[in-house]
């Protein structure tokens, strides 16, 4: 709880994965991928309740071994490739409200972003509550090599500039700073989620993270990169 606001953390962890099979239970250094987000939520100063939403008995068992009881699996309609994270958020809120359990804030912690730190969770909650008129906070990272001024399309293998139509050579310091959405945190007031059904809108604050923290597990190469970053970070912390 922060300033009287009750906080629910939802960890969406579906069993199926095409990019990296069984990624949510794949061992990342010393624990399964999903357990990193569970640990982050457990160590937060403000999270009151942690809920793992999954359609997998195996993920449920792993979650329970790491301290989060999974009382029921997702319904079938939320276990398909077409089901969205927002569908899962709204379903979870309804589950609690049917039991007369209400929260002011939810934070979605995707297992695919294990490089987040506990302070990111707590900072995003503080930012939301302490900023007048804000309704949500999402993680963003500054665009570097993928900046629109440097993007091209191809026509018969010839370059077609996406934005920079005259091929003007630009220095990095001369281009406009832009950001992309990444997955470190998704924090919102419950009432806003219920009405807007979206984390992204004109009342959304940016929680800016460094490049190293923005990597997400979509395939094996992402996993290898993230594991290397985590190992380096943990080695520095133990010295």
Residue pairs with C-beta under 8 A, 6 or more apart in sequence:
1 7
1 46
1 48
2 45
2 46
2 105
2 122
2 125
2 126
2 129
3 129
4 104
5 104
5 105
5 125
5 129
6 48
6 102
6 103
6 104
6 105
7 44
7 46
7 47
7 48
7 49
7 103
7 104
7 105
7 106
7 107
7 125
8 47
8 48
8 49
8 51
8 92
8 93
8 96
8 103
8 105
8 106
8 107
8 190
9 41
9 44
9 47
9 49
9 50
9 51
9 106
9 107
9 108
9 109
9 121
10 51
10 53
10 88
10 89
10 92
10 106
10 107
10 108
10 109
11 34
11 37
11 38
11 41
11 50
11 51
11 52
11 53
11 63
11 68
11 108
11 109
11 110
11 111
12 53
12 54
12 85
12 88
12 89
12 108
12 110
12 111
13 24
13 34
13 52
13 53
13 54
13 56
13 59
13 63
13 111
14 24
14 54
14 55
14 56
14 74
14 79
15 22
15 24
15 54
15 55
15 56
15 58
15 59
15 79
16 55
16 79
16 81
17 23
17 24
19 218
19 219
20 26
20 217
20 218
20 219
20 220
20 222
20 223
22 58
23 33
23 111
23 112
23 217
23 223
24 32
24 33
24 34
24 54
24 56
24 59
24 62
24 111
25 32
25 33
25 34
25 56
25 58
25 59
25 62
26 32
26 33
26 223
27 33
28 36
28 114
28 223
28 226
28 227
28 230
29 227
29 230
29 231
29 234
31 39
31 66
32 62
32 66
33 111
33 112
33 114
33 217
34 52
34 59
34 62
34 63
34 66
34 111
35 62
35 63
35 66
36 111
36 114
37 109
37 110
37 111
37 113
37 114
37 116
38 50
38 52
38 63
38 66
38 67
38 68
39 66
40 109
40 116
40 117
40 118
40 121
41 47
41 50
41 109
41 121
42 50
42 67
43 118
44 118
44 121
44 122
44 125
45 122
46 121
46 122
46 125
47 107
47 121
48 103
49 96
49 101
49 103
50 68
51 68
51 92
51 96
52 59
52 60
52 63
52 68
52 70
53 74
53 78
53 88
53 91
53 92
54 60
54 63
54 70
54 73
54 74
55 73
55 74
55 76
55 78
55 79
56 73
57 73
59 70
60 70
60 73
63 69
63 70
64 70
74 88
74 91
75 91
77 83
78 87
78 88
78 91
85 108
85 110
86 193
86 197
86 198
86 199
89 106
89 108
89 193
90 193
90 194
90 197
92 106
93 103
93 106
93 190
93 193
93 194
96 102
96 103
102 190
103 190
104 189
104 190
105 125
105 128
105 129
105 187
105 188
105 189
105 190
106 187
106 188
106 190
106 193
107 121
107 124
107 125
107 185
107 186
107 187
107 188
108 185
108 186
108 187
108 199
109 116
109 121
109 185
110 183
110 186
110 216
111 217
112 183
112 216
112 217
112 218
113 139
113 182
113 183
113 184
113 216
113 217
114 217
114 226
114 230
115 184
115 212
115 213
115 214
115 215
115 226
115 229
115 230
116 139
116 184
116 185
116 209
116 213
117 213
120 139
120 184
120 185
120 207
120 209
120 213
121 185
121 187
123 207
124 137
124 139
124 185
124 187
124 207
125 187
127 134
127 137
127 187
127 205
127 207
128 134
128 135
128 136
128 137
128 187
128 188
128 189
128 205
131 205
133 203
134 203
134 204
134 205
135 188
135 189
135 192
135 196
135 201
135 203
135 204
136 186
136 187
136 188
136 189
136 192
136 193
136 199
136 200
136 201
136 203
136 204
136 205
137 185
137 186
137 187
137 188
137 204
137 205
137 206
137 207
138 181
138 185
138 186
138 187
138 199
138 200
138 204
138 205
138 206
138 207
139 181
139 182
139 183
139 184
139 185
139 186
139 207
139 208
139 209
139 214
140 179
140 180
140 181
140 182
140 206
140 207
140 208
140 209
141 179
141 180
141 182
141 208
141 209
141 210
141 211
141 213
141 214
142 177
142 178
142 179
142 208
142 211
143 178
143 179
143 180
144 211
146 180
147 175
147 178
148 162
148 163
148 178
149 163
149 164
149 170
149 175
150 164
151 161
151 162
151 163
152 159
152 160
152 161
152 162
153 159
153 160
153 161
153 162
154 160
161 167
164 170
179 206
179 208
180 214
181 200
182 209
182 213
182 214
182 216
183 214
183 216
184 207
184 209
184 213
184 214
185 207
186 199
187 207
188 199
192 203
193 199
212 229
215 222
215 225
215 226
215 229
216 222
217 223
217 226
